[in-house]
Amino acid sequence: MAELAAAATAAGLTPGAPHPAEQGELADCIADWRGDGPADDGRLAALETALEERGWQVTARRGEPVGAVALKSGSWRLEFTNGGLVDTLSLVATRSGRTCEEAFRRAEATRGPRG
């Protein structure tokens, strides 16, 4: 989480309203940061540069209707999106590996069916 916040700050982005952090076994498996609105193209480029300087590598890009960039660093996978339904910049990182995959499965099972 601190790494995402540092990259966002380096890019000149302002955090949005705080939201609850993951608790329990998911705390080491997911990190997210949300801005106070969508970012302009210059700040998005600065964010990508700040992440790359911290060892993240771009793995994919998606354009319209909502742009997104996927990155990886070690066992972590990150996607940042800009705009969309909530009209904000969002960075969400998840850790892969058996421990986290099992934790995600258990968390999903406790949430029950959606709909």
Phi, psi and omega in degrees: 000317181298322179294319178295316180297320180295318179295318179296317179296317179299330180274000179080022181269148180254131179291149175275193179300137179295150177229159184299136176282156176297145181245169175064216186289342177281346182302328179267005186243348182214142175219139177216156180218137179233139179274177181270012178164179179291152180261151176281170185301322180296318180289326176296317178297319178295323177296314180300317178298315180299320178292317179298322177296338178264012174097002178281144178240132178291132179245338181196157175225148175227138181268221183296156008281333178235116181292146179211150176230132176255138180224165175220153174207108183060234181271005181262142174237133183233140171230132171242137180238153183227117180101229179076198184298324181266000175049054180212169172271132183227130174244124179229122179244137176232146179264136176266174182120157186301316182300313181287321178300319178293320179296319178296319178297315179297318179296318178296319180295325181284339179284336179078184183291148177258157175137000000 
